Amino acid sequence: PLKNVGVDLRFQRSGDDQSITRVLTLDGALDDEQRARLADIAERTPVTLTLKRGLTITTTLAPAVAGVTIRGYKTTAGDGGTKPTITSATNSVHLFNIGANSITLDNLSLSHTASTRGHGIYPAAASRFGIVVSDCVIDGCNYGINGEFVSFYAFFLTSIERTEVKNCVSHGIALASGSIRECYIHDNGGDGWRRGIVTNTYMGVAIRESVFAANAGIAANWDAAYAGLLTVTNSVLRGKSGSSHGIYLNNTAVDVGLMLTNSVIELNDGYGITAAAAPIMLVQKNNAFRSNTSGNRNATYIGSGSGDITLTADPWTSAAGGDYSINATSGGGALLKNAGLPGASIFGTGYSDVGPLRHQDPASGGGIIVTPSMAGCPE
């Protein structure tokens, strides 16, 4: 059955001549006859017929792909062993041009060494849906994952998980909608994550159990004049000298919401959280702050939260070594243990740690891992 229809439009003008190039992406188990029938229906919609009176519309179908997985392994498929390396020393060559929906890239190491770097992962020719990037390392590209504002092509409904993106010339991840979970995004030349120019409204991005550290720009940047919801849970938004804000919402004249819980915002050389206007929805609960140069919040637009924690010491075992487990330092990691949501809830009382990793309590015969509850937070 047909699951989803994606439409990419390009308007062109040459003198008095106007035209639209349209690419339809049909997601689902469809045979050639069904795809042709849907293309014919698209040509005869009332809007299409009306527009054709004054300009030319050219429609093509994106290639049909039921779903492809590219998975690296050492000796046996699926063993999760040494990641095979895919690299380029050629200027402006992208390592993966994603030309269809429902593509999974798993257990790969991507790197670039040319003078003019290409992107690690990039949407070719049209926006793409249902992309999964898991257990990968992306090192030294232009963008690690450029799924946002390249010629208005984007990645939607995309999952990025357990992936490290580092040392990229520009931004780490540019993503229109989807989730970033258990990722380490660090030492990139621009933003850690950004949502730039894209024409689709009311999209959401969820960041969970991830670390954004020492990127030169903004850790999490909703730099799009389009509406949607940013959710950040149990994550670290850490800057460095010369960086910018921890979170920025470019929400002038549009509805952008922020849900921020159980996260650490520290060492940003701007505000911890700021915006261009007051968010349409703002939820801030049980977050920790440390040494943000301009202040934890831009009070003009970002109100106070509940359960704030003020850190006076480094809370991490070894941030310089990439170890963001919490330490036992007074004023540091000790303040994050058992300090997160939900606390006392309608279904009982329990606490998680603030930050991406939970501490382990010793117990006779083993240990107890305190896991987070996502009560009240969307997936």
Buried (B, 14 or more C-beta within 10 A) or exposed (E): EEEBEBEBEEEEEEEEEEEBBBBBBBBBEBEEEBBEEBBEEBEEEEEBEEBEEEEEBEBEBBEBBEEEEEBBBEEEEEEEEEBEEBBBEEEEBBBBEBBBBBBBBBBBBBBBEBEEBBBBBBBEBBBBBBBBBBBBBBBBBBBBBBBBBBEBBBBBBBBBBBBBBBBBBBBBBBBBBBBBBBBBBBBBBBBBBBBBBBEBEEBBBBBBBBBBBBBBBBBBBBBBBBBBBBBBBBBBBBBBEEBBBBBBBBBEEBBBBBBBBBBBBBBBBBBBBBBBBEBBEBBBBBBBBBBBBBBBBBEEBBEEBEBBBEBEEBBBBEBEEBEBBBBEBEEBBBBBBBBBBBBEEEEEEBBBBBBBBBBEEEEEEEEEEBEBBBBEBEE
